[in-house]
């Protein structure tokens, strides 16, 4: 069902995981579709973005986080703002999807609307 909140994990589990690595790829199934989501923690906040570059559909699993705000595609260097998903440098022109997150009862949830 669209617009439902889907549990990702407990905040404790995620905070432990993110001590070791800057991002996590999640493949989340909803309504018969699989969504590949890149979960990032920057400046103490979680961000969920579509795990593909809008320039050439490359996966962003090994993308670099620059200045705590910009995600740089590993293939051609396109940059995206993690707060909005907007493309901020060429060769990408289109944004990538930014998914809403919420924290509730020490758990993190995502909405794949």
Secondary structure, 3 states (H helix, E strand, C coil): CCCCEEEEEEHHHHHHHCCCCCEEEEEEEECCEEEEEEEEEECCEEEEEECCCCCCCCCCCCCEEECCCEEECCCCCCEEECCCCCECCCCCCCCCCEEEEEEECCEEEEECC
